[in-house]
């Protein structure tokens, strides 16, 4: 998921970060506003992402692919910053997400099974004309 060598790469502009991580500029600005990532500014006031921010963007991109919520992602990033245990927390949250998806899939399968066994009752609407 996270590659430790991202910290040593040169800085990355907003457009390059969008291409590399699959975000829109609006999404990156939103993540910055919410405190998930911190962009630096150059002398022309353009955003760029240093190695530490790139690591966080890689976390965010991976965790968003798994459809974790932004509060969950922020909690994971904070756990990583505070004690280096973000990976463990991410694994816990991903396991919980998997269980939720398995429950949802079981519900869908149950409905499919019910619909294929017998047709649903239909009601006819009559008009009072």
KELUM-533944 format. One record per residue (C-alpha): residue number from 1; residue in one letter; x, y, z. Coordinates in steps of 0.25 Angstrom, whole numbers, plus 5000, padded with zeros to 4 digits. Layout:
# KELUM-533944
<atom><nukol>NUM</nukol><doti>A</doti><X>X</X><Y>Y</Y><Z>Z</Z></atom>
...
This chain:
# KELUM-533944
<atom><nukol>1</nukol><doti>X</doti><X>5000</X><Y>5000</Y><Z>5000</Z></atom>
<atom><nukol>2</nukol><doti>X</doti><X>5010</X><Y>5011</Y><Z>5005</Z></atom>
<atom><nukol>3</nukol><doti>X</doti><X>5024</X><Y>5011</Y><Z>4999</Z></atom>
<atom><nukol>4</nukol><doti>X</doti><X>5034</X><Y>5017</Y><Z>5008</Z></atom>
<atom><nukol>5</nukol><doti>X</doti><X>5042</X><Y>5022</Y><Z>4997</Z></atom>
<atom><nukol>6</nukol><doti>X</doti><X>5031</X><Y>5033</Y><Z>4993</Z></atom>
<atom><nukol>7</nukol><doti>X</doti><X>5037</X><Y>5042</Y><Z>5004</Z></atom>
<atom><nukol>8</nukol><doti>X</doti><X>5050</X><Y>5044</Y><Z>4996</Z></atom>
<atom><nukol>9</nukol><doti>X</doti><X>5044</X><Y>5047</Y><Z>4983</Z></atom>
<atom><nukol>10</nukol><doti>X</doti><X>5044</X><Y>5062</Y><Z>4978</Z></atom>
<atom><nukol>11</nukol><doti>X</doti><X>5032</X><Y>5070</Y><Z>4980</Z></atom>
<atom><nukol>12</nukol><doti>X</doti><X>5020</X><Y>5068</Y><Z>4972</Z></atom>
<atom><nukol>13</nukol><doti>X</doti><X>5010</X><Y>5079</Y><Z>4966</Z></atom>
<atom><nukol>14</nukol><doti>X</doti><X>4995</X><Y>5079</Y><Z>4967</Z></atom>
<atom><nukol>15</nukol><doti>X</doti><X>4993</X><Y>5074</Y><Z>4953</Z></atom>
<atom><nukol>16</nukol><doti>X</doti><X>5004</X><Y>5063</Y><Z>4954</Z></atom>
<atom><nukol>17</nukol><doti>X</doti><X>4998</X><Y>5058</Y><Z>4967</Z></atom>
<atom><nukol>18</nukol><doti>X</doti><X>4984</X><Y>5057</Y><Z>4961</Z></atom>
<atom><nukol>19</nukol><doti>X</doti><X>4990</X><Y>5049</Y><Z>4950</Z></atom>
<atom><nukol>20</nukol><doti>X</doti><X>4998</X><Y>5040</Y><Z>4959</Z></atom>
<atom><nukol>21</nukol><doti>X</doti><X>4987</X><Y>5037</Y><Z>4969</Z></atom>
<atom><nukol>22</nukol><doti>X</doti><X>4975</X><Y>5038</Y><Z>4961</Z></atom>
<atom><nukol>23</nukol><doti>X</doti><X>4969</X><Y>5050</Y><Z>4968</Z></atom>
<atom><nukol>24</nukol><doti>X</doti><X>4962</X><Y>5063</Y><Z>4963</Z></atom>
<atom><nukol>25</nukol><doti>X</doti><X>4968</X><Y>5076</Y><Z>4967</Z></atom>
<atom><nukol>26</nukol><doti>X</doti><X>4955</X><Y>5079</Y><Z>4974</Z></atom>
<atom><nukol>27</nukol><doti>X</doti><X>4957</X><Y>5066</Y><Z>4982</Z></atom>
<atom><nukol>28</nukol><doti>X</doti><X>4971</X><Y>5069</Y><Z>4986</Z></atom>
<atom><nukol>29</nukol><doti>X</doti><X>4967</X><Y>5083</Y><Z>4991</Z></atom>
<atom><nukol>30</nukol><doti>X</doti><X>4956</X><Y>5077</Y><Z>4999</Z></atom>
<atom><nukol>31</nukol><doti>X</doti><X>4965</X><Y>5067</Y><Z>5005</Z></atom>
<atom><nukol>32</nukol><doti>X</doti><X>4975</X><Y>5078</Y><Z>5009</Z></atom>
<atom><nukol>33</nukol><doti>X</doti><X>4963</X><Y>5086</Y><Z>5015</Z></atom>
<atom><nukol>34</nukol><doti>X</doti><X>4959</X><Y>5074</Y><Z>5023</Z></atom>
<atom><nukol>35</nukol><doti>X</doti><X>4973</X><Y>5072</Y><Z>5028</Z></atom>
<atom><nukol>36</nukol><doti>X</doti><X>4976</X><Y>5059</Y><Z>5022</Z></atom>
<atom><nukol>37</nukol><doti>X</doti><X>4988</X><Y>5065</Y><Z>5014</Z></atom>
<atom><nukol>38</nukol><doti>X</doti><X>4996</X><Y>5077</Y><Z>5015</Z></atom>
<atom><nukol>39</nukol><doti>X</doti><X>5001</X><Y>5084</Y><Z>5002</Z></atom>
<atom><nukol>40</nukol><doti>X</doti><X>5013</X><Y>5093</Y><Z>5002</Z></atom>
<atom><nukol>41</nukol><doti>X</doti><X>5013</X><Y>5106</Y><Z>4994</Z></atom>
<atom><nukol>42</nukol><doti>X</doti><X>5024</X><Y>5111</Y><Z>4985</Z></atom>
<atom><nukol>43</nukol><doti>X</doti><X>5028</X><Y>5126</Y><Z>4983</Z></atom>
<atom><nukol>44</nukol><doti>X</doti><X>5017</X><Y>5127</Y><Z>4972</Z></atom>
<atom><nukol>45</nukol><doti>X</doti><X>5007</X><Y>5122</Y><Z>4982</Z></atom>
<atom><nukol>46</nukol><doti>X</doti><X>5005</X><Y>5109</Y><Z>4974</Z></atom>
<atom><nukol>47</nukol><doti>X</doti><X>5002</X><Y>5096</Y><Z>4982</Z></atom>
<atom><nukol>48</nukol><doti>X</doti><X>5012</X><Y>5085</Y><Z>4982</Z></atom>
<atom><nukol>49</nukol><doti>X</doti><X>5013</X><Y>5072</Y><Z>4990</Z></atom>
<atom><nukol>50</nukol><doti>X</doti><X>5026</X><Y>5068</Y><Z>4997</Z></atom>
<atom><nukol>51</nukol><doti>X</doti><X>5030</X><Y>5054</Y><Z>5000</Z></atom>
<atom><nukol>52</nukol><doti>X</doti><X>5022</X><Y>5053</Y><Z>5013</Z></atom>
<atom><nukol>53</nukol><doti>X</doti><X>5009</X><Y>5058</Y><Z>5006</Z></atom>
<atom><nukol>54</nukol><doti>X</doti><X>5011</X><Y>5048</Y><Z>4995</Z></atom>
<atom><nukol>55</nukol><doti>X</doti><X>5011</X><Y>5037</Y><Z>5005</Z></atom>
<atom><nukol>56</nukol><doti>X</doti><X>4998</X><Y>5042</Y><Z>5011</Z></atom>
<atom><nukol>57</nukol><doti>X</doti><X>4992</X><Y>5043</Y><Z>4997</Z></atom>
<atom><nukol>58</nukol><doti>X</doti><X>4996</X><Y>5029</Y><Z>4994</Z></atom>
<atom><nukol>59</nukol><doti>X</doti><X>4989</X><Y>5025</Y><Z>5007</Z></atom>
<atom><nukol>60</nukol><doti>X</doti><X>4977</X><Y>5033</Y><Z>5003</Z></atom>
<atom><nukol>61</nukol><doti>X</doti><X>4976</X><Y>5027</Y><Z>4989</Z></atom>
<atom><nukol>62</nukol><doti>X</doti><X>4977</X><Y>5013</Y><Z>4993</Z></atom>
<atom><nukol>63</nukol><doti>X</doti><X>4967</X><Y>5015</Y><Z>5005</Z></atom>
<atom><nukol>64</nukol><doti>X</doti><X>4957</X><Y>5022</Y><Z>4996</Z></atom>
<atom><nukol>65</nukol><doti>X</doti><X>4958</X><Y>5011</Y><Z>4986</Z></atom>
<atom><nukol>66</nukol><doti>X</doti><X>4953</X><Y>5002</Y><Z>4997</Z></atom>
<atom><nukol>67</nukol><doti>X</doti><X>4942</X><Y>5012</Y><Z>4999</Z></atom>
<atom><nukol>68</nukol><doti>X</doti><X>4946</X><Y>5016</Y><Z>5014</Z></atom>
<atom><nukol>69</nukol><doti>X</doti><X>4940</X><Y>5028</Y><Z>5019</Z></atom>
<atom><nukol>70</nukol><doti>X</doti><X>4948</X><Y>5041</Y><Z>5020</Z></atom>
<atom><nukol>71</nukol><doti>X</doti><X>4946</X><Y>5041</Y><Z>5036</Z></atom>
<atom><nukol>72</nukol><doti>X</doti><X>4952</X><Y>5027</Y><Z>5036</Z></atom>
<atom><nukol>73</nukol><doti>X</doti><X>4963</X><Y>5031</Y><Z>5026</Z></atom>
<atom><nukol>74</nukol><doti>X</doti><X>4967</X><Y>5043</Y><Z>5035</Z></atom>
<atom><nukol>75</nukol><doti>X</doti><X>4967</X><Y>5034</Y><Z>5047</Z></atom>
<atom><nukol>76</nukol><doti>X</doti><X>4976</X><Y>5024</Y><Z>5040</Z></atom>
<atom><nukol>77</nukol><doti>X</doti><X>4986</X><Y>5035</Y><Z>5036</Z></atom>
<atom><nukol>78</nukol><doti>X</doti><X>4986</X><Y>5041</Y><Z>5050</Z></atom>
<atom><nukol>79</nukol><doti>X</doti><X>4989</X><Y>5027</Y><Z>5056</Z></atom>
<atom><nukol>80</nukol><doti>X</doti><X>5000</X><Y>5026</Y><Z>5046</Z></atom>
<atom><nukol>81</nukol><doti>X</doti><X>5005</X><Y>5040</Y><Z>5050</Z></atom>
<atom><nukol>82</nukol><doti>X</doti><X>5004</X><Y>5038</Y><Z>5065</Z></atom>
<atom><nukol>83</nukol><doti>X</doti><X>5009</X><Y>5024</Y><Z>5067</Z></atom>
<atom><nukol>84</nukol><doti>X</doti><X>5012</X><Y>5018</Y><Z>5054</Z></atom>
<atom><nukol>85</nukol><doti>X</doti><X>5000</X><Y>5008</Y><Z>5055</Z></atom>
<atom><nukol>86</nukol><doti>X</doti><X>4992</X><Y>5013</Y><Z>5043</Z></atom>
<atom><nukol>87</nukol><doti>X</doti><X>4994</X><Y>5000</Y><Z>5036</Z></atom>
<atom><nukol>88</nukol><doti>X</doti><X>4988</X><Y>4992</Y><Z>5047</Z></atom>
<atom><nukol>89</nukol><doti>X</doti><X>4976</X><Y>5002</Y><Z>5048</Z></atom>
<atom><nukol>90</nukol><doti>X</doti><X>4974</X><Y>5001</Y><Z>5033</Z></atom>
<atom><nukol>91</nukol><doti>X</doti><X>4974</X><Y>4986</Y><Z>5033</Z></atom>
<atom><nukol>92</nukol><doti>X</doti><X>4963</X><Y>4986</Y><Z>5044</Z></atom>
<atom><nukol>93</nukol><doti>X</doti><X>4955</X><Y>4996</Y><Z>5037</Z></atom>
<atom><nukol>94</nukol><doti>X</doti><X>4956</X><Y>4989</Y><Z>5023</Z></atom>
<atom><nukol>95</nukol><doti>X</doti><X>4952</X><Y>4976</Y><Z>5030</Z></atom>
<atom><nukol>96</nukol><doti>X</doti><X>4940</X><Y>4983</Y><Z>5036</Z></atom>
<atom><nukol>97</nukol><doti>X</doti><X>4937</X><Y>4988</Y><Z>5022</Z></atom>
<atom><nukol>98</nukol><doti>X</doti><X>4938</X><Y>4974</Y><Z>5016</Z></atom>
<atom><nukol>99</nukol><doti>X</doti><X>4929</X><Y>4969</Y><Z>5026</Z></atom>
<atom><nukol>100</nukol><doti>X</doti><X>4918</X><Y>4980</Y><Z>5023</Z></atom>
<atom><nukol>101</nukol><doti>X</doti><X>4920</X><Y>4977</Y><Z>5008</Z></atom>
<atom><nukol>102</nukol><doti>X</doti><X>4918</X><Y>4962</Y><Z>5010</Z></atom>
<atom><nukol>103</nukol><doti>X</doti><X>4905</X><Y>4964</Y><Z>5018</Z></atom>
<atom><nukol>104</nukol><doti>X</doti><X>4900</X><Y>4973</Y><Z>5007</Z></atom>
<atom><nukol>105</nukol><doti>X</doti><X>4904</X><Y>4963</Y><Z>4997</Z></atom>
<atom><nukol>106</nukol><doti>X</doti><X>4896</X><Y>4952</Y><Z>5005</Z></atom>
<atom><nukol>107</nukol><doti>X</doti><X>4884</X><Y>4961</Y><Z>5005</Z></atom>
<atom><nukol>108</nukol><doti>X</doti><X>4885</X><Y>4963</Y><Z>4990</Z></atom>
<atom><nukol>109</nukol><doti>X</doti><X>4886</X><Y>4948</Y><Z>4988</Z></atom>
<atom><nukol>110</nukol><doti>X</doti><X>4874</X><Y>4945</Y><Z>4997</Z></atom>
<atom><nukol>111</nukol><doti>X</doti><X>4865</X><Y>4955</Y><Z>4989</Z></atom>
<atom><nukol>112</nukol><doti>X</doti><X>4870</X><Y>4949</Y><Z>4976</Z></atom>
<atom><nukol>113</nukol><doti>X</doti><X>4867</X><Y>4935</Y><Z>4981</Z></atom>
<atom><nukol>114</nukol><doti>X</doti><X>4853</X><Y>4939</Y><Z>4986</Z></atom>
<atom><nukol>115</nukol><doti>X</doti><X>4850</X><Y>4946</Y><Z>4973</Z></atom>
<atom><nukol>116</nukol><doti>X</doti><X>4854</X><Y>4934</Y><Z>4965</Z></atom>
<atom><nukol>117</nukol><doti>X</doti><X>4846</X><Y>4924</Y><Z>4973</Z></atom>
<atom><nukol>118</nukol><doti>X</doti><X>4833</X><Y>4931</Y><Z>4972</Z></atom>
<atom><nukol>119</nukol><doti>X</doti><X>4828</X><Y>4944</Y><Z>4965</Z></atom>
<atom><nukol>120</nukol><doti>X</doti><X>4825</X><Y>4956</Y><Z>4973</Z></atom>
<atom><nukol>121</nukol><doti>X</doti><X>4810</X><Y>4958</Y><Z>4975</Z></atom>
<atom><nukol>122</nukol><doti>X</doti><X>4805</X><Y>4969</Y><Z>4966</Z></atom>
<atom><nukol>123</nukol><doti>X</doti><X>4794</X><Y>4979</Y><Z>4969</Z></atom>
<atom><nukol>124</nukol><doti>X</doti><X>4786</X><Y>4985</Y><Z>4958</Z></atom>
<atom><nukol>125</nukol><doti>X</doti><X>4782</X><Y>5000</Y><Z>4960</Z></atom>
<atom><nukol>126</nukol><doti>X</doti><X>4768</X><Y>5003</Y><Z>4955</Z></atom>
<atom><nukol>127</nukol><doti>X</doti><X>4765</X><Y>5017</Y><Z>4951</Z></atom>
<atom><nukol>128</nukol><doti>X</doti><X>4752</X><Y>5022</Y><Z>4956</Z></atom>
<atom><nukol>129</nukol><doti>X</doti><X>4748</X><Y>5029</Y><Z>4943</Z></atom>
